[in-house]
Amino acid sequence: MSSYRHAPLSTGQYYRDPPGFLDRLYDGARHVYQDYISDLLANAQGDNRRSPHRKGPTLHPRSLLGLPTALILIWMIVLWLGEVGTFRSKVKACGWQYWEKWPDSATPHHLVLIADPQLVDPHTYPGRPWPLSTITRRHTDYYMRKSFTLLQDRLDPKTAFFLGDLFDGGREWLPPGVSGSDPRWRNYGEDYWVKEYRRFGNIFFNEWVRRRESDGQDTYHRRKILAGLPGNHDLGLGNGIKLPVRNRFNAFFGEGNHIDVTGNHTFVSLDTVSLSAKGQTDPATGRQGAGGGEGSSREISGPVEEFLNNMETDKPRIINRAVRTQNARVENDLMFHEVLDINSTLITKSVHSAYTSKVYMPSVLLTHVPLYRAAGTPCGPLRERFPPTTKPSEGGEYLEKDPDNAIKVQAGIQYQNVLTPEISAEIIDKIGDVEYAFSGDDHDYCEVVHRGYTSRRGGIREITVKSFSWAMGVRKPGFLLLSLWNPLEEKDRKASSYPSKSRGEPEQHQTIQTHLCLLPDQLAIFIRYGIFSGITLLLLFIRAVKDTRNSGNRHTTPYTNGHVLPLSTKAKAEPPPSYNSSVVSSHHTQSNGLAARPTAGRTRTASPMKGYGYPGTNNTASLHDDPLDERWSSLRIDDDRSKRRAGGFGERIRVVGLEFRRNVLVVGVPVGVWYFYLVRSY
């Protein structure tokens, strides 16, 4: 038995769905390019033949280097520069060799800090309609993936730290059983968050893992990426944090509080968005979390406080383990198994030997929310949105207080620009001797030196890193490069000396050099595309008008076969035969017996208008014999000319539109294919 697919079709089954928009666009472009390529090949061979599908004028032999071809080549260069060349040049300009000032024998550890990628999602632009929202999301992902890939290929950092705000609406995509206060996000939940996690991994993790596997290095020198530091867009801030949301984030990205020894420096990552609950009023009890009472504030800030309280013992232990690993020794001290008296001093002796106390590794704080500073503290000349204000009367020196150039000291719902003075002081005191601090959250660059905190450099140098995304309010996104060189001598494992060459720092031992690397201005690239698109359309329109006018001067247009208006050919009508009636006898009778009426013999003359009536055999009248006929003829001719002029103008506009559309397709299709190739390949 034959299947239904191969059964004969009835007359009702001959109907086929009409072609869709994409089908018609594809067919139109295919025919246009068949005609265009046929004409190019014919002219290249010196042949005047043209495509049978196109009824326009033949192309000039110079069409091989004509306007459409030139525009295609120019567009390919413009797109390559905007999508590839500009990015490569920006990243290449940040090469380590251009700004590092270490001795020739130095082997520094290279590290990159990335802040606030904040993947664009429905929470970013709630009112933005489709497809603009989808285009924004896809292009920001493409921008960051391309930048991060070039960063790996050109700069090859060994370590990468993220400073929080990995997502934009991460705190809104709630796990099952957790209720939110905003009804707009009820349809987004755990599945959507996991989808966003995979999206983040496709942008950052995949490329990093591929490069790490290709290096083939040992465990200690293996490349590592750390993204466990949360931001207020990932969890919320203070009492606004929901514990299931934080537990989920830690399960996928790792603990937000940890100590890492990298490049002989101690990096302390601190979950300051959770610690901020300590100074806030607990909505459940009406008390502040710092009071130590039971409640949600205590549960949120408790793990961070415990981490800080154990810093005095945990940090030396981790440093000791790192030093032992560098010397190819076991990670931990050997434990001696013997029975001792309860009063023996060996029991109270620290497990960590005096060997650890001889090693100094500078402490570096990583936090999402910046440390407290006085209102109006300027951020320096590298801030994009508000450059510093100078004093014209004092030779151009910067102001000591510059509110426009500073980070605003303010807070609101689920955000806080800086930490409170109490929390900032507690962090610095418990970590101990912090030399550098790096933060995010502000999206723009800010560099300050906190003189009010105890540090062996006379103050803590804090840098707030720019956002990595071009959709976060800055025209030029960026990242921060760190060059670490703190060699430990073999004898006592102390840091060797090296004089500082950084501007504004005292002449002390310098172990970290930083460099702000800026990425391309994506908005400027779009503006450049828009301007060149307008120029392209204008040139193609002028070309269409010119081609149509030239064909009109030759009494032909591309779509009318040589006439201004399409004409139909009719066969010339044959005139009926002329009848010369003679006198008929009265005796002649019809079949019915009636006699035919005799008629006088006469000849029909021609009609007053030539072409109408029957041609006469003699006495033909002229057209101009009758003045009324002459006036009627002139009126008809004038009316015909006016109609022809009106019809010719409308036809000319239609032909110009068709030719313009054809030129746009000829240029636009290969340019679009080239653009999508660049997007998918880089």
Secondary structure, 3 states (H helix, E strand, C coil): CCCCCCCCCCHHHCCCCCCCHHHHHHHHHHHHHHHHHHHHHHHHCCCCCCCCCCCCCCCCHHHHHCHHHHHHHHHHHHHHHHHHHHHHHHHHCCCHHHCCCCCCCCCCEEEEEEECCCECCCCCCCCCCCCHHHHHHHHHHHHHHHHHHHHHHHHCCCEEEECCCCECCCCCCCCCCCCCCCHHHCCCCHHHHHHHHHHHHHHHHHHHHHHHHHHCCCCCCCCEEECCCCCCCCCCCHHHCCHHHHHHHHHHHCCCCEEEEECCEEEEEECHHHHHHHHCECCCCCCEHHHCCCCHHHHHHHHHHHHHHCHHHHHHHHHHHHHHHHCCCCCCCCCCCCCCCCCCHHHHCCCCCHHHHCCCCCEEEEECCCCCCCCCCECCCCCCCCCCCEEHHHCCEECCCCCCCECCCCEECCEECCCCHHHHHHHHHHHCCEEEEEECCCCCCEEEEECCCCCCCCCEEEEECCECCCCCCCCCCEEEEEEECCCECCCCCCECCCECCCCCCCCCECCEEEEEEECCCHHHHHHHHHHHHHHHHHHHHHHHHHHHHHHHHCCCCCCCCCCCCCCCCCCCCCCCCCCCCCCCCCCCECCCCCECCCCCCCCCCCCCCCCCCCCCCCCCCCHHHCHHHHHHHHHHHHHHHHHHHHHHHHHHHHHHHHHHHHHHHHHHHHHHHHHHHHHHHC
